[in-house]
Amino acid sequence: MRRRTVSDYLAMLRGLMPRGAAWRGEAGTVLAAMLEASAEELVRLDGAARLLMDESNPRTAVDALADWERTLGLPDECGGTADTLTERRAQVLLKLVRPVGQDMPFFEALAASMGYPATVEEFRPFAADESGAEDYLNDAPGGAVVDRSTSPATFQPSQYHGWLFVFRLNVAEAYPARWFQADSSGAEDRLATWGNSEFECAINRAKPAHTIALFGYGAQGE
């Protein structure tokens, strides 16, 4: 919609004036000055109303962005540091449109909403009427299983039992590895790490409490 100008509002105000010689408001009169001042104020209010429409949309908000963040509890432990206006808007929008649920399609939708197209892999437990005598108790590598106290940060497939409660998100694209640096890494640091802590935090926060989420990136998820 076209933005109204002072001339537009001035014409509207003049159209509302009573009829008669006393209300003509020729240029230079007190009435004309009053009408022009009123028209300028209406233009300001028009602009403020349009700005309010922009601020009500997190994609275009500027002044109200802090209110959006406060209402949605941002920044949170999974949001990381958002320094730019674009990053802050993206976090707000993600919080508003993020899917809800706890089934496997939900986690795929959640990953996609964060920019990580992924598929969920579940691990099949041993079934007496389907599995063979030589089969593992589950289809995890080496028959490994986990328990509910397992930490995803320290998870090693060969050490645990209980894969029924484990699922893995296989992200389609490889996430750049962060390599050990002799001048900055500690002796306890890994030689290489993959993944995105913000993405993994969001998945772990949304998953059922009794489950463990693993992550595979690119070839790692094959």
N, C-alpha and C positions, 0 to 999 in steps of 0.2 A: 504494500500500500504506500502511495506517495506521501512523503513527509510534508505536512502543512507548514506554510511560511507565515510571517507576520502579516503579509498582505491578505492571505487566506482568512486568518482570524479577524483581521480588521474589517474585512467585508462582512463576515458573520456578525460581528458586534454592531456594525452600522445597520444591518438588516433587522436587528432586535430593538433599535431605538424607536421611541414614539414618533409619530408624525408631527410636523409643525416647524415654523421658522426657528424656534428656540433650540431645535435639536439637529440642525444641519451639520454642525461641527466642521466648519471650513478650516483649511490649513492655518495654523498659527493660533487657533483658539484653545482655551483651556479644555473644552470638551474633546477636541481632536487629540491633544496631548494625553488626556486620560485614556482615550480609546487605544492609542498606540501603545501606551505602557501596559494596558491590559492584554493587548494582543501579544506583546513580547513575553509576558508571563505565561500566557497560554502555550506559546511555542516551547518555552522551557519545560512546562508540565508535560507537553506532548513528547518531548525528548526523554523525560524521566520515565514516562510510561513505556516507551519503546525499550529503554534500557532495562526496565524491570522484566520485560519479556525475555531479553537476552540473559539476564541474571538467573531467571528461572530455569534455564537450560544449562546443565553442566558443561556442554560442549562449547558454550560461548561465555560462561560466567567469568567475571573478573573480580568485582568488589564482593560478590556473594560467595566466592569460591571457598573462603575460610569457613563460612556458615555451613556450606555443603560438607566440608571435611569434618567439622565438629559434630554435625548431625549423624554422620556415618561412622564416626569413631576413627577417623584417619588423622595422621598416619598410624597404622597398626603394626604389629610385630611381623606381618608378612608383606608389608607394603614397601619396605626399603626406603631409600631416600629419593624423594621427588623434588628436584630443585627448580625445574622449569615449569612455566605455566601449562605447557602441553602435557607434561608428565603428571602434574597434579590433576588436571582435568581427566586424563585417562584413568587414573586411579579411582576417582569419584564415579566415573561412568561404569567402570568394571564392577564396582561394589553394587551399583544399582541394577545392572542387567545380568549379574552372575546367576547362573542356573542354580536350582536347589534340588536336593535329593541325596541318596546314598547308594544308588545302584550303579552298575558299571557304565551304562550310557550317560549317567550324570557326570562321572569323572571324565569321560571323554569330552563331554560338552564343556565342562569346566576348564579342561586343558586347552580346548580350542578357543574359548573366550579369552584366554590369557596369551594367545598366539603360539600355542604348542600343540598342533594337530597330533593326536596320539591314539593308540588303541590299548585296551586293557587286556592283560593276559592273566588268567587265573590258573591255579595249579590243582590238577585233579587228584583227589585222594584215592587210595586203593579201594576197589570194590570187589567183594567176593564173587559176585556173579558176572563180573566183566573182566577183571584183571587175572593175569596168569601167575603161576607159582613163582616165576622168576622175576616178576615185576616188583618195583620198589613200592613202599607204602604210599608213595605219592609220585607224581611225575616231575618233581624237581630234580635238577642235576645231582647225581650221586645219592639220591634218596634223602637229601638233607631236609630237615624240617626246623620250624621255629617255635618259640613259645611266646606268651603274651608279654613277657618282660623284655623281649628283644628290642634293642634300639636300632632304628634304621641307619643311624650314623655309624654303628659298629657292626652291622649285620654281615655275617659270612655264611654262605649257604652250606658249607660243610660242617658247621658247628651246631646246628639246631634241628629240632623236630617240631612239626606242627604247621605244615605249609597250607593247610586248609584255610587259614586265616590270612594268607598273604596274597596280594595281587601286585602286578607290575604294570606301570604305564610305559609303553614303548613309544617314545617320541619319534616322529618321522624323520626329523633332521638332527644331525649331530650338533651338540652344543660345544662351542670351542673349549678345548681343554686348558686348564690353568696348570702350568708346569712348575715343578720345584725350582727355586732360584737360590743358588749357592750364597748370594750376598744378602738375601732377605728372608729365606725360609728357615724354619727351625728344624732341629734334628728329628722331632717327632712328626713333622709334616710328611704327607704322601708325595711320591714322585710326580703324580698327576691327579687332578680332580676334575670331574665333569659335573654338569648340571647347573641349575639356577636355584639359588637358595629361596628366593621369593616365591617362585613357582612351586617348589617342593613344600614350602611352608604352608601355602594355601591348600594343597592337596592333603597334607597331613592334618591340618586343622579341620577339614571337612569329612575325613574318613571316619567310619565307625571306630569307637575306642578300642575294640578288641582286635582290630586288624593292623597289619603292617604293610605299608606301601613301599615298593621298590621302583626305581626309575632306570630306564634304559634309553640312551640317546644315540640315534643313528644306528651304526653297526652294532653298538652294544645291546640294542634291544632285539637284535635278530635271534 
